[in-house]
Amino acid sequence: GESVGLHLPTLSVQEGDNSIINCAYSNSASDYFIWYKQESGKGPQFIIDIRSNMDKRQGQRVTVLLNKTVKHLSLQIAATQPGDSAVYFCAENRHGSGNTGKLIFGQGTTLQVKP
Amino acid sequence: DSGVTQTPKHLITATGQRVTLRCSPRSGDLSVYWYQQSLDQGLQFLIHYYNGEERAKGNILERFSAQQFPDLHSELNLSSLELGDSALYFCASSVGGWRFSGANVLTFGAGSRLTVL
């Protein structure tokens, strides 16, 4: 079946280091991939998206890399801060007939930032 | 504040009961999506409404139903509740991005935490 999964359930990093959160997906038909951040007690918050015909996209302190050959997606956070502590989800978005825009989410990776 | 409002924030009820969760989408958004998040689980898609019409169903139980009203707010009805229904229920809205070329970025509310005892 279709799925978007994450390699590691928990990632612990030192404040100031770079973080890399990985995601594997199984469906090649996805048009977009989206990263969300969910802080404790809150709803998921959009971070960045990448279209399937791109390899890399940069935002403020974040970079998303897409490797379609191995169906792998990663989110890199530069100079990780305590405020980055959260659960990170990747999600798949598909266009086209029959797809109504729903996002298919992975299980999530918890990022813990040590001071 | 994301602009998506969900009520109630917390709800405790007993098995066999029925509850209604309410969602007001962000101003201008026509699509409403409902997701369930159980403990240590990802977000499971339940159902999608666009401008009052049901557009897609996911893993939604027959005991659950939803609707979107003319003013675009939506309600998720959960009946004959079981212990396993305890979860966070999220509503998300979007303009209706699958109809356009960009990513359909969903804006999520803060969720309704349901506890079934």
Boltz contact constraints between the chains, C-beta under 6 A:
constraints:
  - contact:
      token1: [A, 32]
      token2: [B, 103]
      max_distance: 6.0
  - contact:
      token1: [A, 34]
      token2: [B, 103]
      max_distance: 6.0
  - contact:
      token1: [A, 42]
      token2: [B, 110]
      max_distance: 6.0
  - contact:
      token1: [A, 43]
      token2: [B, 90]
      max_distance: 6.0
  - contact:
      token1: [A, 43]
      token2: [B, 108]
      max_distance: 6.0
  - contact:
      token1: [A, 43]
      token2: [B, 109]
      max_distance: 6.0
  - contact:
      token1: [A, 43]
      token2: [B, 110]
      max_distance: 6.0
  - contact:
      token1: [A, 43]
      token2: [B, 111]
      max_distance: 6.0
  - contact:
      token1: [A, 44]
      token2: [B, 108]
      max_distance: 6.0
  - contact:
      token1: [A, 46]
      token2: [B, 105]
      max_distance: 6.0
  - contact:
      token1: [A, 49]
      token2: [B, 103]
      max_distance: 6.0
  - contact:
      token1: [A, 93]
      token2: [B, 103]
      max_distance: 6.0
  - contact:
      token1: [A, 93]
      token2: [B, 104]
      max_distance: 6.0
  - contact:
      token1: [A, 95]
      token2: [B, 98]
      max_distance: 6.0
  - contact:
      token1: [A, 99]
      token2: [B, 98]
      max_distance: 6.0
  - contact:
      token1: [A, 100]
      token2: [B, 48]
      max_distance: 6.0
  - contact:
      token1: [A, 100]
      token2: [B, 55]
      max_distance: 6.0
  - contact:
      token1: [A, 100]
      token2: [B, 56]
      max_distance: 6.0
  - contact:
      token1: [A, 100]
      token2: [B, 98]
      max_distance: 6.0
  - contact:
      token1: [A, 101]
      token2: [B, 97]
      max_distance: 6.0
  - contact:
      token1: [A, 101]
      token2: [B, 98]
      max_distance: 6.0
  - contact:
      token1: [A, 101]
      token2: [B, 104]
      max_distance: 6.0
  - contact:
      token1: [A, 102]
      token2: [B, 45]
      max_distance: 6.0
  - contact:
      token1: [A, 102]
      token2: [B, 48]
      max_distance: 6.0
  - contact:
      token1: [A, 102]
      token2: [B, 56]
      max_distance: 6.0
  - contact:
      token1: [A, 103]
      token2: [B, 106]
      max_distance: 6.0
  - contact:
      token1: [A, 105]
      token2: [B, 42]
      max_distance: 6.0
  - contact:
      token1: [A, 105]
      token2: [B, 43]
      max_distance: 6.0
  - contact:
      token1: [A, 106]
      token2: [B, 42]
      max_distance: 6.0
  - contact:
      token1: [A, 107]
      token2: [B, 42]
      max_distance: 6.0
  - contact:
      token1: [A, 108]
      token2: [B, 42]
      max_distance: 6.0
